[in-house]
Amino acid sequence: VPVQQGREAVVSTQSTGGARWSNEEHTLAESRAKELFTDMPVIRLIPIPDRVAPTTGVYVCPVYKTLTRAGTLSTTGHSTNFVMPLELPSAQPQEHWIKRAVALICALDY
């Protein structure tokens, strides 16, 4: 994807809770036994104007600042701890990961 300089962001310090990233399959995968949190690979965010969001093959994963998913409700209707939704490739349907409360966490020890 061609990108204009200064129009992208790279996120590197996130952990998953409730799932793990499979480097072999490049998708979300089930957590291993006794593994609460795992590191995510570096994520490159590229804004694409008028992009149509996919309806299958992704999990719209919530990203939180800290492990405490609750926060003060802001005027936008989101928690102040909520950062953004992030589309992660997945072979499982959205409901599968919602039942496992899968989320990305920016700071594990706050």
C-alpha positions, -999 to +999 in steps of 0.1 A: +000+000+000+016+033-010+016+057+019+023+094+021+051+101+046+037+112+080+003+096+073+008+063+092+015+052+128+034+023+142+022+008+175+046-015+193+038-020+230+006-039+232-004-072+248-034-094+241-056-107+269-078-138+262-060-148+230-026-147+213-012-138+180-002-167+157+030-157+138+025-188+116-011-181+106-010-143+110-043-144+129-056-144+164-054-178+180-064-195+213-043-187+243-019-214+255-024-230+289-016-206+318-008-178+294-028-147+305-012-121+283+011-123+252+029-097+232+016-085+199+038-079+169+044-043+158+011-030+142+013-005+113-018+018+111-024+033+076-054+056+072-074+048+040-101+074+031-136+059+023-125+024+031-152-002+034-147-022+066-147-060+061-176-079+075-159-113+079-123-125+086-116-099+113-122-094+150-129-057+159-107-058+190-110-030+217-077-014+227-075-002+263-048+019+280-047-003+311-060-036+324-089-018+341-113-017+312-136+006+331-131+043+333-150+075+334-176+077+307-167+105+284-189+127+262-183+104+233-199+075+251-167+056+255-147+049+286-117+072+291-096+040+293-107+030+258-083+039+230-098+026+197-112-005+180-086-024+159-094-049+132-073-081+137-074-110+112-093-140+125-105-173+113-131-173+141-163-152+141-165-120+161-186-137+188-159-163+195-135-136+208-162-115+225-171-145+247-134-147+257-132-110+264-102-105+241-087-071+241-054-053+235-038-036+265-012-008+261+002-010+297+000-042+317+015-027+349-001+007+355 
